[in-house]
Amino acid sequence: MIREIHAESRGSHGSPRVHAEPALGLGEQVNRKRVERLMRRAGLQGVYRRRGRRDLVNAATEEDLVQRHFDVAGPDRLWLTDI
């Protein structure tokens, strides 16, 4: 039954969704850990897509009007603030 459910999902469902199909959809009594163990033995694994992380540490939040030049020639030439 696990192989059929996994094949119907075109191999995309992992153990939580494969467990939910017989437990909720078909009314069968099945343990989640047993489904995980049987899927591991059969070599079945769901597709996981991880979203890439962007490095936002050095990214400017707004338009950089001072072009990161913080040295000025005299007083009252450049004003900065902290958010």
N, C-alpha and C positions, 0 to 999 in steps of 0.2 A: 504494500500500500504506500509506503514511504517513497519507493522508487517511482511509482506512478504519479504521485503528487508532485515530486520534484521534476519529473519529465514534463508534466502538464504546464509547469511554470517556466519551461524552457531552461531549467537549471538556475533560475534566478532566486528562488526561495531558499532561505536558510532554515535552521532548525526551529526558530520561533513560529514562522509562518507554516512550516510543514506540520508542526505540532498543533497549530490552531485549526487546521483543516479537519482532521478526524475528531478532535476534541469538541470543537464548536459546531462545525458544519455537519458532521455525520453522527454526532452523539456517541462516539466511541470513547471508552475509558483508556487513556494512554498517558504515560508519564513523560514530561518534557525531557528529563535526563535520559530516559531510554531512547527517545527519538534522536537525541544528540549522539548517543553512543552508537546506535545503529547506522546513522548517517556517516559517522566517522569510520566505522568498519567497512561500509560500502564505498567509501571514497567520495561521498556526495558533499558538495559545499556550495553555499549560495554565493551569488555575485555581490561583492561589496565595492562601492564606489566611494572613495575618500575624496573629499574636496581639498584642493590645494590651499595651503596657508600662504597668505601674502605677508611680506615683511613690511609692516607699517611703522617701524621704529623711526626711520629717517624720511618718511614720506611727508611732504608738506600738506597740511590740512586745508589751507586756503592758498590763493595765489601769492607767490613769494615776491612781494613788492620791493624788498630791499636786496634781493638776490644773495642773501646770506652774508652781506657785508655789514658787519656790526660796528666797525670802526668809523668814526665820523671826524670831520675836520674841526668842528666847534660845537658849542652848546646849542641846544634847541634845533638841531638839524635832523635828528632821527629819534622817533619815539617808538618804544616797544612796550608790550604788555604781556602778561601771562594769562592764559585762559583759566 
